[in-house]
Amino acid sequence: MKKTQIRCIVGNALVHIAGIMILCFYVLNMIEGVGGNSVYNAITNLATATGANIAYYIVAGAFYVLTLILSITMIILSAIGLFGGIFDIRALNMTTANRTLSIIAMISALMSLIFMIVYVALVGAAGTSVGAGPITIFLASILAVVGAFVAYSRRIYKSE
């Protein structure tokens, strides 16, 4: 096995795991009995939320949905790239697309975290916090960026 194949497999596996982690953090919050400060709760309650600072909540929810869509796309592309890395098929290298999508997903997760923190700070209710969901989604998106930059791109493949 070549060094490029190993790096491609490791990088795509990291992106795949990070995408699944982001998806699981959304799905995990759908389980009954989980606290109200979850990402899924923020998305599903967009229509019923009221107040003067509701725009921050709506924008945070929109960024959550964008991050979810990007993570699903990263899972699909990393599976294709992982297949290409294992069987050394250079045409299936999805590193450039994964790099772009993972950076956009990280920025989207960061923006949703910032808007949710601003919303919670402006509401000022006692005992209200952002919760661990947005923070873990942001950390998982950082893992996706790291994995995307571990894998080799097509240009490096061609120079060998």
Phi, psi and chi 1 to 4 in degrees:
 res  aa     phi    psi   chi1   chi2   chi3   chi4
   1 MET       -  134.3 -150.3  176.3 -120.8      -
   2 LYS   -80.5  161.7  -63.4 -175.9  -69.5 -170.5
   3 LYS   -63.4  -36.8 -179.2 -178.9  174.4 -175.8
   4 THR   -65.4  -37.2   55.1      -      -      -
   5 GLN   -65.5  -43.0  -87.6 -175.4  -71.9      -
   6 ILE   -63.6  -45.6  -66.2  170.4      -      -
   7 ARG   -65.5  -35.5  -75.9 -167.3   61.6  177.2
   8 CYS   -66.2  -42.3 -173.0      -      -      -
   9 ILE   -66.4  -46.2  -68.7  169.1      -      -
  10 VAL   -64.7  -45.9  169.3      -      -      -
  11 GLY   -63.2  -46.5      -      -      -      -
  12 ASN   -68.0  -32.3  -78.0  -49.2      -      -
  13 ALA   -66.6  -40.0      -      -      -      -
  14 LEU   -63.9  -42.5  -78.6  174.8      -      -
  15 VAL   -64.2  -41.4  172.8      -      -      -
  16 HIS   -63.5  -45.9 -161.5   75.0      -      -
  17 ILE   -64.3  -42.5  -70.2  169.1      -      -
  18 ALA   -64.8  -40.5      -      -      -      -
  19 GLY   -63.4  -40.5      -      -      -      -
  20 ILE   -67.2  -37.4  -70.0  173.1      -      -
  21 MET   -63.7  -43.5  -75.0  173.3   56.0      -
  22 ILE   -61.4  -44.8  -68.4  170.9      -      -
  23 LEU   -63.2  -40.3 -173.0   61.9      -      -
  24 CYS   -67.1  -33.4  -73.6      -      -      -
  25 PHE   -67.2  -29.0  -72.3  131.0      -      -
  26 TYR   -73.8  -46.9  -76.9  100.2      -      -
  27 VAL   -69.2  -36.1  176.0      -      -      -
  28 LEU   -59.4  -34.8  179.4   65.8      -      -
  29 ASN   -75.1   -8.4  -66.9  -38.4      -      -
  30 MET   -81.9  -11.4  -66.5  170.8   66.7      -
  31 ILE   -69.3  136.8  -61.2  172.4      -      -
  32 GLU   -67.0  138.0 -171.1  175.6  -21.8      -
  33 GLY    98.6   -6.4      -      -      -      -
  34 VAL   -77.6  148.9  176.7      -      -      -
  35 GLY   -56.9  162.0      -      -      -      -
  36 GLY   -76.0  -11.9      -      -      -      -
  37 ASN   -92.2   48.8  -67.9  -26.1      -      -
  38 SER  -108.3  161.6   64.4      -      -      -
  39 VAL   -65.3  -43.1  176.3      -      -      -
  40 TYR   -62.1  -39.6  176.5   74.7      -      -
  41 ASN   -63.9  -37.8 -168.9   30.4      -      -
  42 ALA   -65.5  -38.2      -      -      -      -
  43 ILE   -72.5  -43.4  -66.4  171.5      -      -
  44 THR   -75.1  -20.5   55.4      -      -      -
  45 ASN  -100.6   16.8  -69.2  -27.2      -      -
  46 LEU   -62.7  -37.8  -78.1  177.1      -      -
  47 ALA   -74.0  -24.6      -      -      -      -
  48 THR   -99.0   -5.7   60.6      -      -      -
  49 ALA   -75.2  143.8      -      -      -      -
  50 THR  -135.2  168.8   58.8      -      -      -
  51 GLY   127.7  170.6      -      -      -      -
  52 ALA   -72.9  -30.0      -      -      -      -
  53 ASN  -102.5   26.9  -57.6  -44.8      -      -
  54 ILE   -67.6  -22.0 -166.0   61.5      -      -
  55 ALA   -61.6  -37.5      -      -      -      -
  56 TYR   -62.9  -40.3  -65.6  109.3      -      -
  57 TYR   -67.1  -41.7 -166.3   72.8      -      -
  58 ILE   -67.4  -42.4  -68.3  171.7      -      -
  59 VAL   -65.9  -40.3  171.2      -      -      -
  60 ALA   -61.3  -42.4      -      -      -      -
  61 GLY   -63.7  -37.7      -      -      -      -
  62 ALA   -65.4  -40.3      -      -      -      -
  63 PHE   -67.6  -33.7  -82.6  118.1      -      -
  64 TYR   -62.6  -44.1  -73.7  138.4      -      -
  65 VAL   -64.7  -40.8  171.0      -      -      -
  66 LEU   -61.5  -43.1  176.9   64.9      -      -
  67 THR   -63.3  -39.1  -52.5      -      -      -
  68 LEU   -63.2  -45.6  178.7   64.5      -      -
  69 ILE   -63.7  -42.7  -67.9  168.1      -      -
  70 LEU   -65.6  -36.6  -69.7  172.4      -      -
  71 SER   -68.6  -36.9   70.0      -      -      -
  72 ILE   -64.6  -41.0  -68.3  169.5      -      -
  73 THR   -65.3  -39.8  -51.9      -      -      -
  74 MET   -64.5  -36.1  -76.7 -170.9  -52.7      -
  75 ILE   -62.5  -44.9  -70.0  170.6      -      -
  76 ILE   -65.7  -47.4  -65.9  167.8      -      -
  77 LEU   -67.6  -35.9  -69.4  178.6      -      -
  78 SER   -70.8  -31.1   63.6      -      -      -
  79 ALA   -66.1  -40.8      -      -      -      -
  80 ILE   -64.8  -44.5  -66.5  169.9      -      -
  81 GLY   -65.7  -35.2      -      -      -      -
  82 LEU   -66.1  -41.8 -164.6   57.9      -      -
  83 PHE   -61.2  -43.6 -178.8   76.8      -      -
  84 GLY   -66.6  -33.5      -      -      -      -
  85 GLY   -72.5  -37.9      -      -      -      -
  86 ILE   -67.6  -44.7  -69.6  170.9      -      -
  87 PHE   -95.9    7.4  -64.9  108.1      -      -
  88 ASP    54.4   50.3 -162.0   25.3      -      -
  89 ILE  -104.6  106.0  -57.1  170.5      -      -
  90 ARG   -67.5  -26.0  -66.2  179.4 -177.9  143.4
  91 ALA   -68.4  -19.6      -      -      -      -
  92 LEU   -96.4   17.4  -64.7  179.7      -      -
  93 ASN   -78.5  115.2 -171.6  -20.3      -      -
  94 MET  -109.2   27.6  -60.5  -67.1  160.9      -
  95 THR   -65.3  -44.4  -55.7      -      -      -
  96 THR   -63.7  -42.3  -53.4      -      -      -
  97 ALA   -66.3  -41.1      -      -      -      -
  98 ASN   -66.0  -36.6  -85.4  -25.8      -      -
  99 ARG   -62.6  -47.0  -73.5  178.6 -177.4  174.1
 100 THR   -63.6  -48.1  -53.5      -      -      -
 101 LEU   -66.2  -37.7  -69.8  176.2      -      -
 102 SER   -70.2  -35.7   63.7      -      -      -
 103 ILE   -67.7  -42.3  -71.4  173.5      -      -
 104 ILE   -64.3  -40.1  -65.8  170.7      -      -
 105 ALA   -65.3  -38.2      -      -      -      -
 106 MET   -65.9  -42.8 -177.3 -174.9   68.7      -
 107 ILE   -65.0  -40.0  -68.0  169.9      -      -
 108 SER   -64.6  -42.0  175.6      -      -      -
 109 ALA   -66.2  -38.3      -      -      -      -
 110 LEU   -65.9  -43.2  177.4   65.1      -      -
 111 MET   -65.0  -39.7  -67.0  -56.6  -68.0      -
 112 SER   -65.6  -38.4   62.1      -      -      -
 113 LEU   -64.1  -43.7  178.0   63.6      -      -
 114 ILE   -64.4  -46.3  -71.0  170.9      -      -
 115 PHE   -65.7  -34.6  -82.7  109.9      -      -
 116 MET   -69.7  -38.9 -167.2   55.1   79.5      -
 117 ILE   -64.8  -42.5  -71.3  171.9      -      -
 118 VAL   -63.3  -42.6  169.1      -      -      -
 119 TYR   -62.4  -46.2  173.8   73.8      -      -
 120 VAL   -65.5  -37.8  168.5      -      -      -
 121 ALA   -67.2  -37.5      -      -      -      -
 122 LEU   -75.5  -31.9  -69.6  176.1      -      -
 123 VAL   -66.3  -43.6  168.1      -      -      -
 124 GLY    68.4   22.7      -      -      -      -
 125 ALA   -72.6  140.2      -      -      -      -
 126 ALA   -67.8  133.0      -      -      -      -
 127 GLY    82.0    2.1      -      -      -      -
 128 THR   -88.8  133.8  -55.5      -      -      -
 129 SER  -137.8  168.3   66.5      -      -      -
 130 VAL   -71.6  -36.7  174.6      -      -      -
 131 GLY    93.4  171.7      -      -      -      -
 132 ALA   -86.0  -15.3      -      -      -      -
 133 GLY   -59.3  -53.8      -      -      -      -
 134 PRO   -63.4  -33.3  -22.7   31.5      -      -
 135 ILE   -70.0  -43.0  -63.1  167.6      -      -
 136 THR   -68.7  -33.2   52.1      -      -      -
 137 ILE   -65.9  -40.8  -72.5  173.9      -      -
 138 PHE   -64.4  -42.1  175.1   65.0      -      -
 139 LEU   -65.6  -38.7  -65.8  176.1      -      -
 140 ALA   -67.3  -32.4      -      -      -      -
 141 SER   -71.0  -29.6   66.7      -      -      -
 142 ILE   -65.7  -39.5  -68.8  173.8      -      -
 143 LEU   -61.2  -37.3  178.4   66.1      -      -
 144 ALA   -65.1  -39.4      -      -      -      -
 145 VAL   -65.2  -43.1  170.9      -      -      -
 146 VAL   -61.2  -45.5  169.8      -      -      -
 147 GLY   -64.1  -37.1      -      -      -      -
 148 ALA   -67.5  -30.7      -      -      -      -
 149 PHE   -90.1   -6.6  -80.0   92.8      -      -
 150 VAL   -77.2  -39.6  165.7      -      -      -
 151 ALA   -70.0  149.0      -      -      -      -
 152 TYR   -76.5  147.9  -85.6  116.0      -      -
 153 SER   -93.5  175.6   65.1      -      -      -
 154 ARG   -64.7  -34.5  -77.0 -170.8 -167.8  150.2
 155 ARG   -61.8  -39.3  -69.9 -176.6 -173.1  166.4
 156 ILE   -71.2  -35.6  -61.9  173.6      -      -
 157 TYR   -58.9  -44.4  -96.8  125.9      -      -
 158 LYS   -70.3  -23.4  -70.3 -179.8 -179.0  179.0
 159 SER   -80.1   -9.8   66.9      -      -      -
 160 GLU   -78.0      -  -75.6 -173.4  -12.9      -
